[in-house]
Amino acid sequence: MMEAKQKAMASAHPSILLFLVFISSTVAGTTTCRDTCGSTQLKYPFGTGPGCGSPLFTPYISCTSNGTSDQLTLKTHTASYPITSISYATSTLTLTPPTMSTCTSMHTSPTNFGLDWATPFQITSTTFILLSCQPPIKATPICDPSLDYLCASIYTCPSVVSLGMPLFPPANTCCVYSPANLDAKGELDLQAMKCGGYASVVSLGDTPTDPTHWVYGVNLKFSYGALQSNYVTSKCNTCEYSGGICGYATPGDAFLCVCKGGYNTSLDCSNNGFNQNQLQDYLWDSFSSPTMSPPSGYVWSFILAGIVSSIF
């Protein structure tokens, strides 16, 4: 029996032996990702930092701490905006810009609301109401006269005095923004439109004329773009189903499944994840991309065991 094993080792392909030496000396790096940020549940393409979620989203999405809790935010060229909810079923999220006015809290906006054109986010199902504008704002094409009742409604809120206006201010100082998108700079340019502030509404509720029941915020539609191939989607679904978190290796952005056991893999986090077919898939993923982060010793042990068993 011993002689047969020695002959098998001697006849093993040199590249396999070299590979065994390589993996036995590899020290793996791992990516730490979380599936929540504060009270927000995170799934692909969102992540808590570099290496987590989609690389397309990483420059804009972050999980920051204020000392007592974590908050998911969207960063643009104008500001960082808290994300209050995400709907994965509809691929939408809701922002609450700090400078946005509501019925209970109105204030001037020193900065414009803005989005970067290169981001995977677009405004959807949001009504902007421009406040404390210099008349005759309603005579301009940026206003939608069919929605003037929204101006009349929000101007019944006592907090309008915080904008430097009297109670029940003149209706010609308010305008419902009509363009389908922001300006060429990707901004709601209040200074250019000579307005002091704005409210943004994502739902009028059951009583459209009662601003105390409106839902305030900015809805954005998100898309994955070219990076969201069926290949990545399928692997990510399998990863998340096994308890992992989808991420990527830098540089190169190769897919990773980040597991709670402290290791990364290009497959999933199931205990029996390394059968023969998956091993072939893993090796292809790893070595077809030279920038792929090396897997941990835990993962290599499964691969090593599979290779040794196939030889002997």
Phi, psi and chi 1 to 4 in degrees:
 res  aa     phi    psi   chi1   chi2   chi3   chi4
   1 MET       -  -45.9  178.2   66.6   69.4      -
   2 MET   -59.7  -40.3 -178.0   63.1   67.4      -
   3 GLU   -64.8  -39.0 -178.1  178.3   -3.8      -
   4 ALA   -63.5  -41.2      -      -      -      -
   5 LYS   -64.6  -39.5  -70.4 -175.5  177.1 -178.4
   6 GLN   -65.0  -39.3  -70.4  175.2  -14.8      -
   7 LYS   -66.1  -38.3  -72.1 -179.1  178.2 -179.6
   8 ALA   -64.9  -40.4      -      -      -      -
   9 MET   -65.7  -40.7  179.1   64.2   74.8      -
  10 ALA   -67.1  -31.5      -      -      -      -
  11 SER   -89.3   -3.6   61.9      -      -      -
  12 ALA   -62.3  145.5      -      -      -      -
  13 HIS   -62.6  134.8 -165.0  -77.6      -      -
  14 PRO   -54.8  -36.6  -24.5   32.9      -      -
  15 SER   -65.7  -33.0   62.0      -      -      -
  16 ILE   -67.8  -42.9  -65.2  179.3      -      -
  17 LEU   -62.6  -41.3  -63.1  179.2      -      -
  18 LEU   -63.6  -39.7  179.5   61.0      -      -
  19 PHE   -63.0  -40.5  177.0   71.3      -      -
  20 LEU   -62.4  -39.8  -67.2  176.2      -      -
  21 VAL   -64.4  -41.2  172.9      -      -      -
  22 PHE   -63.0  -48.2  168.4   75.8      -      -
  23 ILE   -72.8  -26.1   63.0  173.3      -      -
  24 SER   -71.7  -19.1   65.0      -      -      -
  25 SER  -107.0    4.6   61.0      -      -      -
  26 THR   -80.3  135.1  -61.8      -      -      -
  27 VAL  -108.9  122.6  178.1      -      -      -
  28 ALA   -90.1  146.8      -      -      -      -
  29 GLY  -103.7  150.8      -      -      -      -
  30 THR  -124.6  155.8   58.6      -      -      -
  31 THR  -108.4  131.1  -61.2      -      -      -
  32 THR   -99.2  117.7  -58.9      -      -      -
  33 CYS  -129.0  155.7  -59.0      -      -      -
  34 ARG  -124.1  154.6  -69.3  178.1  -71.8  148.8
  35 ASP   -99.8    8.7   55.8    8.1      -      -
  36 THR  -140.5  153.2   59.1      -      -      -
  37 CYS  -135.1  106.3  178.6      -      -      -
  38 GLY    64.0 -124.5      -      -      -      -
  39 SER   -96.9    3.7   60.0      -      -      -
  40 THR   -92.0  123.4  -56.0      -      -      -
  41 GLN   -77.6  131.2 -170.7   73.4   28.0      -
  42 LEU  -110.8  132.9  -62.1 -177.7      -      -
  43 LYS  -135.6  166.5  -64.0  172.9   58.7  177.8
  44 TYR   -56.5  134.8 -171.1   84.5      -      -
  45 PRO   -96.6   10.5   34.4  -36.4      -      -
  46 PHE   -86.3  149.6  -66.8   88.4      -      -
  47 GLY  -148.0  170.4      -      -      -      -
  48 THR   -94.1   -2.5   51.3      -      -      -
  49 GLY   171.8 -175.2      -      -      -      -
  50 PRO   -55.3  134.7  -27.1   35.7      -      -
  51 GLY    90.0   -4.9      -      -      -      -
  52 CYS  -116.4  143.2  -52.4      -      -      -
  53 GLY    71.7 -144.7      -      -      -      -
  54 SER   -97.6  137.2  166.6      -      -      -
  55 PRO   -64.0  -19.5   21.5  -32.3      -      -
  56 LEU   -69.6  -27.6 -173.6   65.4      -      -
  57 PHE   -94.7  -23.6  -78.3   50.5      -      -
  58 THR   -54.2  -41.3  -62.1      -      -      -
  59 PRO   -63.2  -17.6  -20.6   33.2      -      -
  60 TYR  -115.0  -24.5  -47.4  105.2      -      -
  61 ILE  -107.2  134.0  -59.6  -65.5      -      -
  62 SER  -147.4  157.1   61.2      -      -      -
  63 CYS  -111.7  109.2 -177.7      -      -      -
  64 THR  -113.2  155.2   57.7      -      -      -
  65 SER  -111.4  138.2  174.5      -      -      -
  66 ASN  -101.0   12.3   59.1   11.3      -      -
  67 GLY   102.8  -29.2      -      -      -      -
  68 THR  -117.5  -27.3   57.9      -      -      -
  69 SER  -152.9  166.6   61.8      -      -      -
  70 ASP   -99.6  149.6  -68.6  -23.7      -      -
  71 GLN  -137.6  128.9  174.4   65.2   58.2      -
  72 LEU   -80.0  131.3 -164.3   68.2      -      -
  73 THR  -131.9  154.7   59.5      -      -      -
  74 LEU  -110.9  123.3  170.7   69.1      -      -
  75 LYS  -101.8  130.8 -178.8 -180.0  179.7 -179.2
  76 THR  -128.3 -174.9   75.5      -      -      -
  77 HIS   -74.0  -10.8   67.0  -76.9      -      -
  78 THR  -102.6  -34.1   55.1      -      -      -
  79 ALA  -173.5  178.9      -      -      -      -
  80 SER  -110.2  131.8  -68.0      -      -      -
  81 TYR  -118.0  129.5  -55.6  108.1      -      -
  82 PRO   -63.7  137.6  -20.0   31.8      -      -
  83 ILE   -98.7  118.6  -61.8  173.8      -      -
  84 THR   -95.5  -22.8   52.6      -      -      -
  85 SER  -159.0  154.3   64.9      -      -      -
  86 ILE  -134.1  131.6  -58.3  174.4      -      -
  87 SER  -110.9  108.7  171.0      -      -      -
  88 TYR   -76.3  -23.4  -64.7   98.3      -      -
  89 ALA   -68.7  -36.2      -      -      -      -
  90 THR  -106.9   -0.2   61.1      -      -      -
  91 SER    55.4   48.3  -63.9      -      -      -
  92 THR  -131.5  155.6   57.3      -      -      -
  93 LEU  -136.7  161.5   61.5   83.3      -      -
  94 THR  -121.9  128.8  -58.0      -      -      -
  95 LEU  -101.5  154.7  -54.8  175.7      -      -
  96 THR  -126.1   85.6   52.8      -      -      -
  97 PRO   -58.7  133.3  -24.3   35.3      -      -
  98 PRO   -61.6  -27.9  -22.0   32.8      -      -
  99 THR   -91.1    3.3   57.4      -      -      -
 100 MET   -74.4  138.9  171.1 -170.5   69.8      -
 101 SER   -91.4  152.1  -69.2      -      -      -
 102 THR  -131.9  178.5   67.0      -      -      -
 103 CYS   -63.7  -34.1 -174.2      -      -      -
 104 THR   -90.2  -14.4   56.3      -      -      -
 105 SER  -148.4  105.0  175.5      -      -      -
 106 MET  -114.3  143.5  -67.0 -167.4 -172.3      -
 107 HIS  -160.6  158.6   41.3  -98.6      -      -
 108 THR   -69.5  154.6   57.2      -      -      -
 109 SER  -111.4  107.3  179.1      -      -      -
 110 PRO   -72.5  -18.8   27.1  -33.9      -      -
 111 THR  -126.7  153.7   59.0      -      -      -
 112 ASN   -80.8  147.2  -63.7  -30.0      -      -
 113 PHE   -73.6  136.7  173.6   80.4      -      -
 114 GLY  -153.5  156.0      -      -      -      -
 115 LEU  -128.0  151.9  -68.9  176.4      -      -
 116 ASP   -85.8  132.2  -61.9  -15.6      -      -
 117 TRP   -62.2  -28.4  -72.4  114.7      -      -
 118 ALA   -80.0   -6.0      -      -      -      -
 119 THR   -75.5  161.8   68.8      -      -      -
 120 PRO   -84.4   26.9   29.4  -33.4      -      -
 121 PHE  -122.4  139.5  -52.8   99.9      -      -
 122 GLN  -136.9  144.4  -70.0 -175.3  -27.9      -
 123 ILE   -67.9  137.7  -65.4  175.8      -      -
 124 THR  -147.4  144.8 -177.1      -      -      -
 125 SER    49.7   48.1  -55.4      -      -      -
 126 THR  -133.9  134.8  -60.4      -      -      -
 127 THR  -112.2  120.1  -58.6      -      -      -
 128 PHE   -94.4  130.3  -69.4  101.4      -      -
 129 ILE  -114.5  116.0  -54.5  174.9      -      -
 130 LEU   -84.1  130.8  -51.7 -179.3      -      -
 131 LEU  -118.5  153.6  -52.4  170.8      -      -
 132 SER    51.8   51.8 -173.0      -      -      -
 133 CYS   -95.7  155.8  -56.7      -      -      -
 134 GLN   -77.4  126.0  -68.2 -175.1   14.6      -
 135 PRO   -70.0  153.1   18.8  -25.2      -      -
 136 PRO   -99.2   79.6   33.1  -30.0      -      -
 137 ILE   -60.4  -33.0 -178.1   70.2      -      -
 138 LYS   -69.4  -16.9  -72.1 -172.9  179.4  -64.0
 139 ALA   -83.3   -3.1      -      -      -      -
 140 THR   -91.8  155.1   64.5      -      -      -
 141 PRO   -70.5   -6.7   23.2  -32.9      -      -
 142 ILE   -78.6   -8.8   65.5  170.9      -      -
 143 CYS  -100.4  144.7  -63.2      -      -      -
 144 ASP  -104.7  102.2 -175.2   -8.8      -      -
 145 PRO   -65.4  -20.8   22.8  -32.5      -      -
 146 SER   -69.9  -13.2   68.4      -      -      -
 147 LEU  -113.2   23.7  -63.6  175.5      -      -
 148 ASP   -59.6  -25.9  -80.3   -9.5      -      -
 149 TYR   -63.8  -23.7   72.3   92.4      -      -
 150 LEU   -68.8  -37.8  -62.7 -179.4      -      -
 151 CYS   -64.1  -46.0  -77.4      -      -      -
 152 ALA   -61.1  -35.2      -      -      -      -
 153 SER   -71.0  -48.7  -61.4      -      -      -
 154 ILE   -72.4  -21.8 -161.1  168.5      -      -
 155 TYR   -78.2   -1.0  -92.2    4.7      -      -
 156 THR   -85.5   -8.3   63.5      -      -      -
 157 CYS   -73.9  129.4  -60.4      -      -      -
 158 PRO   -59.3  -24.4  -23.7   33.9      -      -
 159 SER   -71.2   -0.4   59.5      -      -      -
 160 VAL   -61.6  -22.9  -66.6      -      -      -
 161 VAL   -64.0  -22.6  -63.1      -      -      -
 162 SER   -69.7  -16.4  -60.4      -      -      -
 163 LEU   -90.2    5.4  -68.3  170.7      -      -
 164 GLY    81.6   17.9      -      -      -      -
 165 MET  -111.5  159.7  -63.7 -169.9  -63.1      -
 166 PRO   -77.7  168.2   29.8  -36.3      -      -
 167 LEU   -61.4  141.0  -68.7  172.8      -      -
 168 PHE    52.2   62.1  -54.5  103.4      -      -
 169 PRO   -69.0  166.9   24.3  -32.1      -      -
 170 PRO   -59.6  136.6  -21.0   31.1      -      -
 171 ALA   -66.8  -22.1      -      -      -      -
 172 ASN   -77.7    5.6   63.5   -4.3      -      -
 173 THR  -101.6    9.9   61.2      -      -      -
 174 CYS  -128.4  151.2  176.0      -      -      -
 175 CYS  -153.1  134.7  163.3      -      -      -
 176 VAL   -91.2  115.7  178.1      -      -      -
 177 TYR   -63.7  124.7 -173.7   73.4      -      -
 178 SER   -97.4  -27.2   64.4      -      -      -
 179 PRO   -57.7  147.1  -26.3   35.8      -      -
 180 ALA   -73.4  -16.4      -      -      -      -
 181 ASN  -144.1 -178.0 -142.9  -40.3      -      -
 182 LEU   -79.4 -179.6  -55.5  175.2      -      -
 183 ASP   -77.3 -173.1   65.5   12.7      -      -
 184 ALA   -62.8  -23.3      -      -      -      -
 185 LYS   -87.5   -2.0  -62.4 -179.4  -63.6 -178.3
 186 GLY    76.1   34.2      -      -      -      -
 187 GLU  -133.0  154.1  -62.2  179.6   14.1      -
 188 LEU   -92.8   90.2 -174.6   71.5      -      -
 189 ASP   -81.5   92.0 -164.5  -21.7      -      -
 190 LEU   -67.1  -37.1  -62.0  176.6      -      -
 191 GLN   -63.5  -43.5  -71.3   73.8   25.8      -
 192 ALA   -65.1  -33.5      -      -      -      -
 193 MET   -89.1   -1.4  -65.9 -178.3  -71.6      -
 194 LYS    59.9   48.6  -61.2  179.9 -179.9  180.0
 195 CYS  -121.4  150.1  -62.2      -      -      -
 196 GLY   -88.3  -29.4      -      -      -      -
 197 GLY  -159.5 -175.8      -      -      -      -
 198 TYR  -154.4  155.1   73.8   96.1      -      -
 199 ALA  -119.8  145.9      -      -      -      -
 200 SER  -127.4  132.5   51.0      -      -      -
 201 VAL  -124.9  130.4 -176.5      -      -      -
 202 VAL  -104.0  -14.7  -62.8      -      -      -
 203 SER  -156.8  136.7  173.7      -      -      -
 204 LEU   -90.7   -3.9  -62.1  175.7      -      -
 205 GLY    69.3 -159.4      -      -      -      -
 206 ASP   -82.0  -16.3  -64.2  -30.0      -      -
 207 THR  -126.3   90.5  -49.5      -      -      -
 208 PRO   -60.1  -20.1  -24.0   35.0      -      -
 209 THR   -96.0    5.6   56.8      -      -      -
 210 ASP  -111.4   97.2 -175.5   -4.0      -      -
 211 PRO   -67.7  -12.5   24.7  -33.0      -      -
 212 THR   -73.3  -16.0   62.4      -      -      -
 213 HIS  -108.0    3.1  -71.1   85.2      -      -
 214 TRP   -70.7  153.8  -65.9   -8.8      -      -
 215 VAL  -102.1  118.4  179.2      -      -      -
 216 TYR   -97.1  145.5  -64.7   87.9      -      -
 217 GLY   152.1 -170.7      -      -      -      -
 218 VAL  -130.7  121.5  178.6      -      -      -
 219 ASN   -89.9  134.6  -83.8  -14.1      -      -
 220 LEU  -124.8  138.9  -59.2 -178.9      -      -
 221 LYS   -93.0  133.2 -173.1   82.6  171.6  177.9
 222 PHE  -115.9  148.4   58.2   85.7      -      -
 223 SER  -136.5  158.0   59.5      -      -      -
 224 TYR   -90.3  -21.3  -48.9  124.0      -      -
 225 GLY    69.7 -157.0      -      -      -      -
 226 ALA   -65.6  -23.1      -      -      -      -
 227 LEU   -73.2  -17.5  -68.3  179.3      -      -
 228 GLN   -90.1   72.6  178.6   62.7    6.8      -
 229 SER   -82.4  162.1   64.2      -      -      -
 230 ASN   -60.7  -30.6  -69.4  -26.8      -      -
 231 TYR   -62.9  -49.0  178.1   69.9      -      -
 232 VAL   -67.7  -40.6  172.8      -      -      -
 233 THR   -59.3  -46.3  -58.1      -      -      -
 234 SER   -62.9  -45.1  175.9      -      -      -
 235 LYS   -66.5  -37.1  -60.8 -162.8   75.6  170.8
 236 CYS   -69.1  -41.2 -172.3      -      -      -
 237 ASN   -59.4  -42.4  -70.9  -19.4      -      -
 238 THR   -65.9  -40.5  -57.6      -      -      -
 239 CYS   -60.9  -51.0  170.8      -      -      -
 240 GLU   -65.9  -35.8  -68.9  179.8  -19.3      -
 241 TYR   -64.1  -30.9 -176.6   78.3      -      -
 242 SER   -86.1    4.1   69.8      -      -      -
 243 GLY    95.4    5.4      -      -      -      -
 244 GLY   -91.1  175.7      -      -      -      -
 245 ILE  -122.5  129.7  -59.2  172.8      -      -
 246 CYS   -73.3  136.0  -60.1      -      -      -
 247 GLY  -151.5 -160.6      -      -      -      -
 248 TYR  -154.1  156.1   59.3   94.6      -      -
 249 ALA   -97.5  138.2      -      -      -      -
 250 THR  -114.3  147.7   55.8      -      -      -
 251 PRO   -78.4  169.7   31.0  -34.9      -      -
 252 GLY   108.5  -26.0      -      -      -      -
 253 ASP    61.9   31.4  -60.1  -20.6      -      -
 254 ALA   -68.7  145.5      -      -      -      -
 255 PHE   -63.8  139.6  174.4   80.9      -      -
 256 LEU  -132.8  144.6  -78.9 -177.7      -      -
 257 CYS  -107.1  113.1 -175.3      -      -      -
 258 VAL   -90.7  117.7 -177.5      -      -      -
 259 CYS  -102.5  151.5  -57.2      -      -      -
 260 LYS   -69.8  -15.5  -64.0  178.8 -178.8  178.8
 261 GLY   -75.7    0.3      -      -      -      -
 262 GLY    92.4   22.6      -      -      -      -
 263 TYR  -138.5  159.9   63.2   93.3      -      -
 264 ASN  -113.6  148.7  -55.7  -24.0      -      -
 265 THR  -148.3  159.1  169.7      -      -      -
 266 SER   -91.4    6.1   68.8      -      -      -
 267 LEU  -109.7 -108.5  -56.2  176.1      -      -
 268 ASP  -146.5 -177.7   59.7   63.2      -      -
 269 CYS  -100.8   10.8  -58.1      -      -      -
 270 SER   -70.6  151.2   58.5      -      -      -
 271 ASN   -65.8  -29.5  -69.4  -29.3      -      -
 272 ASN  -103.1   30.9   60.3  -12.0      -      -
 273 GLY   -70.1  -10.0      -      -      -      -
 274 PHE  -114.7   65.2  -70.7   92.4      -      -
 275 ASN   -84.6 -178.1   57.6   42.3      -      -
 276 GLN   -62.7  -43.0 -176.6  174.7   -3.8      -
 277 ASN   -67.0  -40.3  -67.0  -28.3      -      -
 278 GLN   -69.0  -32.9  -70.6  176.2  -42.2      -
 279 LEU   -60.9  -43.6  174.9   60.1      -      -
 280 GLN   -62.6  -41.5 -179.2  179.9   -1.3      -
 281 ASP   -62.9  -41.4 -179.7   39.1      -      -
 282 TYR   -64.1  -46.1 -172.5   92.2      -      -
 283 LEU   -64.0  -38.1  -62.6  180.0      -      -
 284 TRP   -63.1  -46.7  173.9 -101.1      -      -
 285 ASP   -60.6  -44.6  -74.0  -14.8      -      -
 286 SER   -68.1  -44.9  -59.9      -      -      -
 287 PHE   -97.0  -12.2  -68.8   98.1      -      -
 288 SER   -78.0  -16.2   62.6      -      -      -
 289 SER  -121.6  102.6  175.9      -      -      -
 290 PRO   -66.7  -12.0   23.1  -33.3      -      -
 291 THR   -93.3    1.6   57.0      -      -      -
 292 MET   -64.1  132.0  177.3   74.2  179.1      -
 293 SER   -64.7  136.2  -68.6      -      -      -
 294 PRO   -66.0  139.8   23.2  -32.1      -      -
 295 PRO   -70.6  164.5   15.4  -16.0      -      -
 296 SER   -76.3  169.8   69.4      -      -      -
 297 GLY   -61.1  -31.8      -      -      -      -
 298 TYR   -60.9  -46.4  176.9   85.7      -      -
 299 VAL   -68.1  -42.6  174.6      -      -      -
 300 TRP   -61.2  -29.7  -79.6  126.7      -      -
 301 SER   -63.6  -36.9   64.5      -      -      -
 302 PHE   -68.3  -41.6  -78.7   97.4      -      -
 303 ILE   -66.7  -43.9  -62.7  176.4      -      -
 304 LEU   -60.7  -43.3 -178.9   59.5      -      -
 305 ALA   -63.8  -38.3      -      -      -      -
 306 GLY   -66.7  -40.1      -      -      -      -
 307 ILE   -69.8  -44.0  -66.6  175.8      -      -
 308 VAL   -63.0  -41.4  171.5      -      -      -
 309 SER   -66.2  -32.7   63.4      -      -      -
 310 SER   -71.7  -27.1   66.0      -      -      -
 311 ILE   -78.8  -41.6  -66.2  175.2      -      -
 312 PHE  -102.5      -  -56.9  108.7      -      -
